[in-house]
Amino acid sequence: MASSDRVRVKGLDIHRPIIYGNTAWVLTQKEREALPTPDHTHRWTVAVRSATSAPDSDIVGGADDLSHFIKRVTFKLHDTYTNPNRTVDKPPFEVSETGYVAFCLVAEYARLTARFFAYSWGEFEITIRIMFVQESGEKSITFYHHLKLHPWTAPGSGEPEIPPLDVAAKMGPVHSWQYDEIVFHEPYQAFLNILTAHPPKPLPKTKRRPVPFHTANPGSLEASKGGVPEFTQEMEKEEAERLEAARVQLAKEYQRLQLQVLQKEAELSQVKKEIESATQVS
């Protein structure tokens, strides 16, 4: 490698869009009986993928091969799994497993309803560590994803958070995916050459399929139904608009609190003056 390749390109940032998350399915009775652990109820796949989906694909994202800049991905599962640290050295960067469902027992007595939840290998947090190729000279980065097994529900809808398995099976796969952009600040020239030689496929401009649901945007729940979701440029724009609206609201709140502090300081100063005047009169 030429010495110039180990020089960082000053003043330049380059980013690569990725998604991380999971898709989960309810196992059929036949599938459960074929497992060494027939009491497992769900199969799920957690993955790191490119953001753009391939045409007519049955998975979320994954149109691009990320191995030109990602060397390996480690998924830290719940400690109750055999070998909870799963390292994947080549694409697809994903892990598939099965697990238990969390279930709810409802007891009614004297018109009072009590709900008791029992959890096992249900939903839990997965630590995702991404390591980059040697040419990057970059440190690894870490994301956290809460494994989602149960169908999304709208707040206040009255729908059960954990529906019976037969109901959940009819609702189809559960998708929980997060879009992010990995920014490489002033990359080495050699790594920049690699990145520019593999430009990411652009996201579709408008909606062609359902869109991924995210709790930060409750209004997207209905739009997420009806098939395999897909990220779009339109979603990216809407997210930017929501962030800008939140920034404006935060700035207004900061100004309100700042004015409140100034008013309190003025009141405190006035009280001090009154105390000093009263002391001198005494």
C-alpha positions in Angstrom: 0.0 0.0 0.0 1.4 3.4 -1.0 2.2 5.8 1.8 -0.4 8.3 0.3 -3.1 5.7 0.9 -2.5 6.0 4.7 -3.2 9.7 4.6 -6.6 10.9 5.9 -8.6 13.0 3.5 -9.0 16.2 5.4 -12.4 18.0 5.5 -14.3 15.1 4.0 -17.1 12.9 5.5 -18.6 10.0 3.7 -21.5 8.0 5.0 -23.1 4.6 4.3 -26.7 3.8 5.1 -27.5 0.6 7.0 -30.4 -0.9 8.7 -30.4 -3.2 11.8 -33.2 -5.1 13.4 -35.2 -8.3 13.3 -38.1 -10.1 11.7 -40.0 -12.7 13.7 -42.5 -15.5 12.7 -44.8 -17.7 14.8 -43.9 -21.3 14.3 -46.5 -23.8 13.1 -47.3 -26.8 15.3 -45.4 -29.0 12.9 -42.3 -26.7 13.0 -42.4 -26.7 16.8 -42.6 -30.5 16.9 -39.5 -30.8 14.6 -37.4 -28.7 17.0 -35.2 -30.1 19.8 -37.1 -27.6 22.0 -40.8 -28.0 20.9 -41.9 -25.5 23.5 -40.4 -22.7 21.4 -43.0 -20.6 19.7 -41.2 -18.2 17.4 -38.4 -18.1 14.9 -36.6 -14.8 14.4 -33.7 -13.3 12.4 -31.6 -10.4 13.6 -29.4 -8.7 11.0 -27.3 -5.8 9.8 -28.1 -5.0 6.1 -27.9 -2.3 3.5 -30.9 0.0 3.7 -32.2 -0.5 0.1 -34.3 -3.6 -0.6 -33.8 -5.7 -3.7 -36.8 -5.7 -6.2 -39.4 -8.2 -5.2 -37.3 -9.3 -2.2 -39.0 -11.1 0.7 -36.6 -9.5 3.3 -36.2 -5.9 4.5 -33.1 -4.2 3.0 -30.1 -6.2 1.8 -29.7 -5.1 -1.8 -26.0 -4.3 -1.3 -23.1 -6.4 -0.1 -21.6 -4.6 2.9 -18.5 -6.7 3.1 -16.3 -4.1 1.3 -16.4 -2.1 4.5 -17.7 -4.4 7.2 -15.4 -7.2 8.3 -17.6 -8.9 10.9 -20.6 -8.4 13.1 -21.1 -9.8 16.6 -24.5 -10.3 18.0 -24.8 -10.7 21.8 -27.9 -12.6 22.6 -29.6 -13.4 25.9 -27.2 -15.4 28.2 -29.6 -18.3 28.3 -28.8 -19.1 24.7 -26.0 -21.6 23.9 -23.1 -19.5 22.8 -24.8 -16.1 23.2 -22.0 -14.3 21.4 -22.5 -15.0 17.7 -19.8 -13.7 15.3 -20.5 -13.5 11.6 -17.5 -13.0 9.3 -19.2 -12.8 6.0 -22.6 -11.7 4.5 -25.3 -12.1 5.2 -24.6 -10.6 8.6 -27.4 -12.2 10.5 -28.3 -14.7 13.1 -31.5 -16.8 13.2 -32.8 -18.5 16.3 -36.0 -19.7 18.0 -37.4 -18.8 21.4 -40.3 -18.7 23.8 -43.1 -16.3 23.7 -44.0 -14.1 26.7 -47.5 -14.9 27.8 -50.1 -13.2 29.9 -52.4 -14.8 32.5 -55.6 -12.8 33.3 -57.3 -13.3 36.6 -60.7 -11.7 37.4 -62.1 -11.4 40.9 -64.7 -9.1 42.3 -64.8 -7.1 39.1 -61.1 -6.5 39.3 -58.7 -7.7 36.6 -55.1 -8.6 37.4 -52.6 -9.4 34.7 -49.6 -11.6 35.4 -46.8 -11.8 32.8 -44.3 -14.6 32.5 -41.2 -14.2 30.4 -38.5 -16.6 29.3 -36.5 -16.3 26.0 -39.0 -13.8 24.7 -38.1 -10.2 23.8 -34.7 -8.9 25.0 -32.0 -6.5 24.1 -29.4 -7.6 21.5 -26.0 -5.9 21.4 -24.7 -5.5 17.8 -21.1 -4.8 17.3 -19.8 -3.9 13.9 -16.1 -4.2 13.0 -14.7 -2.6 9.9 -12.2 -3.8 7.3 -8.5 -3.2 8.1 -8.1 -0.5 5.4 -10.6 1.7 7.3 -8.4 2.2 10.4 -11.7 2.7 12.2 -12.8 1.4 15.6 -15.8 -0.8 16.0 -19.2 0.7 16.7 -22.1 -0.7 18.7 -25.8 -0.6 18.3 -28.6 -1.9 20.6 -31.7 -3.6 19.3 -34.7 -4.8 21.3 -35.8 -8.1 19.8 -39.5 -7.7 18.7 -41.7 -10.8 18.6 -45.2 -9.6 19.2 -47.2 -7.6 16.6 -47.1 -3.8 16.9 -50.2 -2.2 18.5 -51.4 1.4 18.5 -51.3 3.0 22.0 -54.8 3.2 23.4 -56.3 0.9 20.8 -57.3 -1.7 23.3 -55.6 -4.5 21.3 -53.6 -7.0 23.5 -49.9 -6.4 23.5 -49.3 -10.1 23.5 -52.1 -11.8 21.4 -52.7 -15.5 21.4 -50.4 -17.5 19.1 -53.1 -18.4 16.6 -54.1 -14.7 16.3 -50.4 -13.6 16.0 -49.8 -16.2 13.3 -52.6 -14.8 11.1 -51.2 -11.3 11.4 -48.0 -12.5 9.7 -44.3 -11.7 10.3 -43.3 -9.0 12.8 -40.8 -6.5 11.5 -38.7 -4.2 13.7 -36.0 -2.3 11.8 -34.0 0.9 12.4 -32.3 3.0 9.7 -29.0 4.6 10.4 -26.0 6.1 8.6 -22.4 5.2 9.4 -20.3 8.3 9.0 -16.6 8.0 8.2 -14.9 11.3 9.2 -11.8 12.1 7.1 -11.2 8.5 5.9 -7.9 7.1 4.8 -7.4 7.5 1.0 -7.3 3.8 0.5 -10.6 3.3 2.4 -12.2 6.2 0.5 -11.2 4.5 -2.8 -13.0 1.3 -1.6 -16.1 3.1 -0.6 -16.4 5.2 -3.8 -15.9 2.0 -5.8 -19.0 0.5 -4.1 -21.7 3.2 -4.1 -24.9 2.2 -2.3 -28.0 1.6 -4.3 -30.4 4.6 -3.7 -33.6 4.2 -1.7 -36.7 4.3 -3.8 -38.1 7.9 -4.0 -41.7 7.0 -3.1 -43.5 4.3 -1.3 -43.9 1.0 -3.3 -44.6 -1.3 -0.3 -45.5 -1.0 3.3 -43.0 1.2 5.3 -41.2 0.0 8.5 -43.0 1.0 11.7 -41.2 2.9 14.4 -42.5 4.0 17.8 -41.2 7.5 17.2 -43.8 7.8 14.4 -47.0 6.1 15.7 -48.8 7.3 12.5 -46.8 4.8 10.4 -48.5 1.8 12.0 -51.2 1.4 9.4 -48.7 2.1 6.6 -46.5 -0.7 7.8 -49.2 -3.4 7.3 -49.7 -5.6 4.2 -46.3 -7.1 3.4 -42.6 -6.8 3.7 -41.7 -3.2 4.5 -39.2 -1.1 2.6 -37.3 2.1 3.5 -37.7 5.0 1.1 -36.3 8.5 0.5 -39.7 9.9 1.4 -39.4 8.3 4.8 -35.9 9.9 5.2 -37.4 13.3 4.3 -40.3 12.8 6.8 -37.9 11.8 9.5 -35.8 14.9 8.8 -38.9 17.1 9.1 -39.9 15.5 12.4 -36.3 16.1 13.7 -36.5 19.7 12.6 -39.9 20.1 14.3 -38.5 18.6 17.5 -35.5 20.9 17.3 -37.7 24.0 16.9 -39.9 22.9 19.8 -36.8 22.3 22.0 -35.4 25.7 21.1 -38.8 27.3 22.1 -38.7 25.4 25.4 -35.2 26.5 26.1 -36.1 30.1 25.5 -39.1 29.8 27.8 -37.0 28.3 30.6 -34.2 30.8 30.0 -36.8 33.6 30.4 -38.2 32.0 33.5 -34.7 31.8 35.0 -34.1 35.5 34.3 -37.4 36.4 35.9 -36.6 34.4 39.0 -33.2 36.0 39.2 -34.8 39.4 39.0 -37.3 38.5 41.7 -34.4 37.2 43.9 -32.4 40.4 43.4 -35.5 42.4 44.4 -36.0 40.3 47.5 -32.3 40.8 48.5 -32.7 44.6 48.1 -35.8 44.6 50.2 -34.0 42.6 52.9 -31.0 45.0 52.8 -33.3 48.0 53.1 -35.2 46.5 56.0 -31.9 45.7 57.8 -30.7 49.3 57.4 -33.9 50.8 58.7 -33.7 48.5 61.8 
